């Protein structure tokens, strides 16, 4: 199937909404939130995504099979800002590209770098097909340029298929400069916190494979009980396999997931199962993402289960990650691509997925 493209422009978005694709397979609507932020609603037979084509290509909302996959926060809608903490309520954002993580005392970058709310250009819809059948994709460009500094092109995209509640999120980065540039990227997926839910991972729930982050970032209000809890988690993180004790996740817990098994298809897979047997899922390739981070938080301000966030580095900030040797270099003219599949599984799909994950 030869791809068909629809190029978008900001003046096409209004408060009333505008349908630009309507078929028995896909539906696409352009609209603006009441905050004025443009958004694209991508729909298939299982549900929908609401994506911000001009704001970092955030996925603000994901809903499939009647289930809201998105974290709970006080933000009822995205806000027009380039400050991540001023609009922190989305399902997914792209973290990086030059810097990632919580800035340490020696760092001067913002939380999770420049990409989460970056201004985007050249948004377009593409409808195509491959051996798996039809697909619908929304992509945008971000050209980052600083005088006497780095110059790159980032192209995030999200791809939806007709009858699946799982979708693909991609990122392509090209260094447009002649000098090498730093590359730190994380796919920051903020799933809903499922009280009583069970985490399923391709590694044991022990300290060697599920290592708690001991450093406390500046945005977290620490206390003696919390520090004691971190010490206990460092010895035995197994209590976090089930999201049962709400107080356990207030303040946040962050883990580094290591020694993960890959399946025969090259994918590393995670799930968060709910009480009804349905599950959230994440799949990626470790050759693209050598690291995985887990972020769990359940308090009065937010409820979120970032249970498997693939990354090229950990989240201690630029200086600490550079010391670890985790900051990747992208040569002049070189490109890097990343792909993550994530979404919602039915009970039957979750049973099959768990059987794959637990194979030794």
C-alpha positions as CSV (number, residue, x, y, z in Angstrom):
1,X,0.0,0.0,0.0
2,X,1.5,3.3,-1.1
3,X,1.5,5.8,1.9
4,X,-0.9,8.7,1.7
5,X,0.1,11.9,3.5
6,X,-1.9,14.7,5.0
7,X,0.2,17.7,6.1
8,X,-1.1,19.7,9.0
9,X,-0.8,23.3,10.0
10,X,-1.7,25.1,13.3
11,X,-4.5,27.1,11.7
12,X,-6.4,23.8,11.0
13,X,-7.1,23.3,14.7
14,X,-10.1,24.9,16.4
15,X,-12.3,24.6,19.5
16,X,-15.1,22.8,17.7
17,X,-13.0,20.0,16.3
18,X,-12.4,19.0,12.7
19,X,-12.5,15.5,11.2
20,X,-9.8,14.9,8.6
21,X,-10.0,11.1,8.3
22,X,-13.1,9.0,8.6
23,X,-13.2,5.3,7.5
24,X,-14.2,1.9,8.7
25,X,-10.6,1.5,9.9
26,X,-9.4,4.9,11.4
27,X,-10.8,8.2,12.5
28,X,-8.7,11.4,13.0
29,X,-10.0,14.6,14.5
30,X,-8.1,17.9,14.9
31,X,-9.1,20.0,17.9
32,X,-7.9,22.4,20.6
33,X,-8.2,21.9,24.3
34,X,-9.8,24.8,26.1
35,X,-6.3,25.8,27.1
36,X,-5.6,26.5,23.5
37,X,-3.2,23.6,22.9
38,X,-3.7,21.9,19.5
39,X,-4.2,18.1,19.6
40,X,-4.9,15.2,17.2
41,X,-7.3,12.4,18.3
42,X,-6.3,9.1,16.6
43,X,-9.0,6.4,16.8
44,X,-9.3,2.8,15.9
45,X,-11.8,0.1,16.8
46,X,-10.3,-0.4,20.3
47,X,-9.9,3.2,21.5
48,X,-8.0,6.4,21.0
49,X,-4.9,8.5,21.5
50,X,-4.8,12.3,22.0
51,X,-1.4,13.6,20.8
52,X,0.1,17.1,20.9
53,X,1.8,17.6,17.5
54,X,3.4,20.9,18.3
55,X,4.4,20.3,21.9
56,X,7.1,17.6,22.0
57,X,4.6,15.3,20.4
58,X,3.4,14.3,23.8
59,X,0.7,11.7,24.0
60,X,-1.6,13.4,26.4
61,X,-4.2,10.7,26.7
62,X,-4.5,7.0,25.9
63,X,-7.8,5.1,26.3
64,X,-8.4,1.6,25.0
65,X,-11.1,-1.0,25.7
66,X,-12.8,1.5,27.9
67,X,-9.7,1.8,30.1
68,X,-7.8,5.1,30.8
69,X,-4.1,4.2,30.6
70,X,-3.0,7.6,31.7
71,X,-1.6,8.7,35.0
72,X,-3.9,10.7,37.4
73,X,-2.8,14.3,38.0
74,X,-4.4,17.7,38.7
75,X,-3.9,18.8,35.1
76,X,-7.2,18.5,33.3
77,X,-5.7,19.5,30.0
78,X,-2.2,20.3,28.6
79,X,-1.0,23.9,29.1
80,X,0.9,26.0,26.5
81,X,4.3,26.0,28.1
82,X,7.9,24.6,27.6
83,X,8.1,23.9,31.3
84,X,7.4,20.2,31.8
85,X,6.4,20.7,35.5
86,X,3.8,23.3,34.4
87,X,1.9,20.7,32.3
88,X,2.7,17.3,34.0
89,X,-0.2,15.1,33.3
90,X,0.4,13.3,30.0
91,X,0.5,9.6,29.2
92,X,3.9,9.8,27.5
93,X,6.6,12.3,26.7
94,X,10.0,12.1,25.0
95,X,12.7,12.7,27.5
96,X,16.1,14.0,26.3
97,X,17.7,14.5,23.8
98,X,20.9,16.2,24.9
99,X,20.2,15.8,28.6
100,X,17.9,13.4,30.5
101,X,17.0,12.7,34.1
102,X,16.9,14.8,37.3
103,X,19.6,17.4,37.2
104,X,22.3,16.9,39.9
105,X,24.1,19.6,41.8
106,X,26.7,20.0,39.0
107,X,24.1,20.2,36.2
108,X,22.4,23.2,34.6
109,X,19.8,21.4,32.5
110,X,16.1,21.2,33.2
111,X,14.2,18.1,34.3
112,X,14.4,15.5,31.6
113,X,16.0,17.8,29.1
114,X,14.7,20.0,26.2
115,X,12.5,17.6,24.3
116,X,9.3,17.0,26.5
117,X,7.6,20.3,25.6
118,X,9.8,21.3,22.6
119,X,8.1,23.3,19.8
120,X,7.6,21.1,16.8
121,X,7.2,21.7,13.0
122,X,6.0,19.8,9.9
123,X,3.3,17.7,11.6
124,X,1.7,15.2,9.2
125,X,-0.6,12.2,9.1
126,X,0.4,9.2,7.1
127,X,-1.8,6.2,6.2
128,X,0.0,3.2,4.9
129,X,0.4,-0.6,5.2
130,X,2.8,-3.4,5.5
131,X,2.9,-7.2,6.1
132,X,1.0,-6.6,9.3
133,X,-1.8,-4.7,7.6
134,X,-2.9,-1.0,7.6
135,X,-1.4,1.7,9.9
136,X,-2.0,5.3,10.8
137,X,0.9,7.5,11.9
138,X,1.3,11.0,13.2
139,X,4.8,12.5,13.1
140,X,6.4,15.9,13.7
141,X,9.9,17.4,13.4
142,X,11.9,19.4,15.9
143,X,15.1,21.1,14.6
144,X,17.2,22.0,17.6
145,X,19.9,24.7,16.9
146,X,22.1,26.7,19.1
147,X,24.7,29.2,17.9
148,X,28.1,27.7,18.3
149,X,26.4,24.6,19.8
150,X,24.5,21.5,18.9
151,X,22.3,21.1,15.9
152,X,20.0,18.1,15.5
153,X,16.7,17.0,13.9
154,X,14.4,14.9,16.1
155,X,11.4,13.2,14.5
156,X,9.0,11.5,17.0
157,X,6.1,9.5,15.7
158,X,3.2,7.4,16.9
159,X,1.7,4.5,14.9
160,X,-1.7,3.0,15.4
161,X,-3.1,-0.2,13.8
162,X,-6.8,-1.0,13.2
163,X,-7.8,-3.6,15.8
164,X,-5.0,-3.4,18.4
165,X,-4.9,-1.6,21.7
166,X,-1.1,-1.5,21.5
167,X,0.7,1.2,19.5
168,X,4.2,2.0,18.5
169,X,6.1,5.1,19.6
170,X,9.2,6.0,17.6
171,X,12.0,8.5,17.8
172,X,14.6,9.3,15.1
173,X,17.5,11.7,15.9
174,X,20.0,12.9,13.4
175,X,23.1,15.0,14.3
176,X,23.1,17.8,11.7
177,X,26.4,19.2,12.9
178,X,29.9,18.0,12.1
179,X,31.0,17.6,15.7
180,X,29.9,14.7,17.9
181,X,26.9,15.4,20.2
182,X,25.7,13.9,23.4
183,X,22.6,11.7,23.2
184,X,20.4,10.8,26.2
185,X,16.9,9.5,25.5
186,X,14.1,7.9,27.5
187,X,10.6,7.0,26.5
188,X,8.8,8.3,29.6
189,X,5.4,6.4,29.6
190,X,3.2,7.4,32.6
191,X,0.7,4.6,33.0
192,X,-2.1,4.7,35.5
193,X,-1.4,3.3,38.9
194,X,-3.5,0.2,39.4
195,X,-4.0,-0.5,43.1
196,X,-3.4,-4.2,43.8
197,X,-1.9,-4.6,40.3
198,X,0.9,-7.1,39.7
199,X,4.2,-6.2,37.9
200,X,5.5,-8.9,35.6
201,X,9.1,-8.5,34.4
202,X,11.7,-10.7,32.7
203,X,14.0,-10.7,35.8
204,X,13.8,-11.6,39.5
205,X,12.5,-9.1,42.0
206,X,15.7,-9.0,43.9
207,X,18.2,-6.3,44.6
208,X,20.6,-7.3,41.8
209,X,17.9,-7.0,39.1
210,X,15.5,-4.4,40.6
211,X,17.8,-1.9,42.2
212,X,16.2,1.1,44.0
213,X,17.5,4.5,43.3
214,X,19.2,5.7,46.5
215,X,19.7,9.3,45.5
216,X,16.8,11.6,46.3
217,X,16.1,14.3,43.6
218,X,15.5,17.9,44.6
219,X,11.8,17.7,43.6
220,X,11.1,14.9,46.2
221,X,10.4,15.9,49.8
222,X,12.3,13.4,51.8
223,X,11.9,12.4,55.5
224,X,13.5,9.8,57.8
225,X,10.8,7.2,57.1
226,X,11.3,7.5,53.4
227,X,15.1,7.1,53.7
228,X,14.6,4.0,55.9
229,X,12.2,2.6,53.2
230,X,14.8,3.2,50.5
231,X,17.3,1.2,52.6
232,X,14.9,-1.6,53.0
233,X,14.1,-1.6,49.2
234,X,17.9,-1.7,48.5
235,X,18.0,-5.0,50.4
236,X,14.7,-6.5,49.2
237,X,12.5,-4.8,46.5
238,X,10.1,-7.8,46.3
239,X,7.4,-6.1,48.2
240,X,6.9,-3.8,45.2
241,X,5.9,-6.7,42.9
242,X,2.3,-5.9,43.8
243,X,1.0,-2.4,44.1
244,X,-1.0,-3.1,47.3
245,X,0.4,-0.8,50.1
246,X,-0.4,2.8,48.8
247,X,1.8,4.4,51.5
248,X,4.8,2.4,50.1
249,X,4.8,4.6,47.0
250,X,4.6,8.1,48.7
251,X,7.0,9.7,48.0
252,X,8.0,8.1,44.8
253,X,10.1,5.0,44.3
254,X,12.5,4.7,41.3
255,X,14.2,1.5,40.3
256,X,16.9,0.5,37.8
257,X,15.9,-2.8,36.1
258,X,19.0,-4.8,35.1
259,X,19.9,-8.2,33.7
260,X,16.7,-8.4,31.7
261,X,15.9,-11.4,29.5
262,X,15.2,-10.9,25.8
263,X,12.8,-13.1,24.0
264,X,13.6,-15.0,20.8
265,X,12.1,-12.1,18.8
266,X,14.6,-9.7,20.4
267,X,12.0,-8.0,22.5
268,X,12.1,-7.3,26.2
269,X,8.6,-7.3,27.7
270,X,6.9,-6.0,30.8
271,X,3.4,-6.0,32.1
272,X,1.3,-4.4,34.8
273,X,-1.7,-6.7,35.4
274,X,-5.0,-5.4,36.9
275,X,-7.4,-7.3,39.1
276,X,-9.6,-8.2,36.0
277,X,-6.7,-10.0,34.3
278,X,-6.2,-7.3,31.6
279,X,-2.8,-5.6,31.6
280,X,-0.7,-2.7,30.4
281,X,2.3,-3.7,28.4
282,X,5.7,-2.4,27.2
283,X,8.0,-4.0,24.6
284,X,11.3,-2.7,23.3
285,X,14.8,-3.8,22.1
286,X,17.8,-3.6,24.4
287,X,20.1,-2.9,21.5
288,X,18.3,0.5,21.2
289,X,17.6,0.9,25.0
290,X,20.3,-0.7,27.2
291,X,18.6,0.6,30.4
292,X,15.1,0.5,31.9
293,X,13.7,2.6,34.7
294,X,10.6,2.1,36.9
295,X,8.9,5.1,38.6
296,X,6.0,4.4,41.0
297,X,4.1,7.2,42.8
298,X,0.8,7.2,44.6
299,X,-0.1,10.3,46.7
300,X,-2.6,13.1,46.8
301,X,-0.8,14.9,43.9
302,X,-0.4,12.2,41.4
303,X,-0.9,8.4,40.8
304,X,1.4,6.9,38.2
305,X,3.1,3.6,37.4
306,X,5.9,4.2,34.9
307,X,6.6,0.5,35.3
308,X,9.0,0.1,32.4
309,X,10.6,3.2,30.8
310,X,13.3,2.2,28.3
311,X,16.3,4.5,28.1
312,X,19.8,4.9,26.8
313,X,21.0,5.9,30.3
314,X,19.8,6.2,33.9
315,X,18.2,9.3,35.5
316,X,20.8,10.8,37.8
317,X,21.4,13.8,35.4
318,X,24.1,14.6,32.8
319,X,27.2,14.8,35.0
320,X,26.5,11.6,36.9
321,X,25.6,9.6,33.8
322,X,28.7,10.8,32.0
323,X,30.8,9.6,34.8
324,X,29.1,6.2,34.6
325,X,29.9,6.1,30.8
326,X,26.2,6.1,30.0
327,X,26.0,9.2,27.8
328,X,26.0,8.1,24.2
329,X,27.9,10.0,21.5
330,X,26.3,10.6,18.1
331,X,28.9,11.5,15.4
332,X,28.4,14.3,13.0
333,X,25.8,13.3,10.4
334,X,25.0,10.1,12.3
335,X,21.4,9.0,13.1
336,X,19.8,6.9,15.9
337,X,16.4,5.4,15.9
338,X,14.2,4.0,18.8
339,X,11.0,2.1,18.9
340,X,8.7,1.1,21.8
341,X,5.4,-0.8,21.6
342,X,3.0,-0.2,24.5
343,X,-0.7,-0.3,25.3
344,X,-3.5,-2.4,26.7
345,X,-3.9,-6.2,26.6
346,X,-7.2,-8.1,27.1
347,X,-7.2,-10.9,29.7
348,X,-6.5,-13.5,27.0
349,X,-3.7,-11.4,25.4
350,X,-2.2,-10.8,28.9
351,X,-2.1,-14.6,29.6
352,X,-0.2,-15.2,26.4
353,X,2.1,-12.3,27.1
354,X,2.9,-13.5,30.6
355,X,3.8,-16.9,29.3
356,X,6.3,-15.3,27.0
357,X,7.8,-13.1,29.7
358,X,8.2,-15.9,32.2
359,X,9.9,-18.4,29.9
360,X,13.4,-19.1,31.4
